[in-house]
């Protein structure tokens, strides 16, 4: 049995290339999953806030700007919107 070092080197390079490409595809996927998670949690909290806060006169208007802020930041975005609303309206 004779080992062909060029073939072993080619296989090793192929595995390394597969690893690098896999890592390059996984990192953006993690970012997208995190954004979707933030958007879902933030949207649910925003709907609950508007539903429950309606009894106390507390609500956040649902428009594209607030949806983007809540989508990117999640619950901290809702807190930021409440603070801005208090500052601007109060």
Buried (B, 14 or more C-beta within 10 A) or exposed (E): EEEEEEEEEEEEEEEEEEEEEEEEEEEEEEEEEEEEEBBEBBBEBBEEBBEEBEEEEEBBEEEEEBBEBBBEBBBEBBEEBBEEBEEEEE
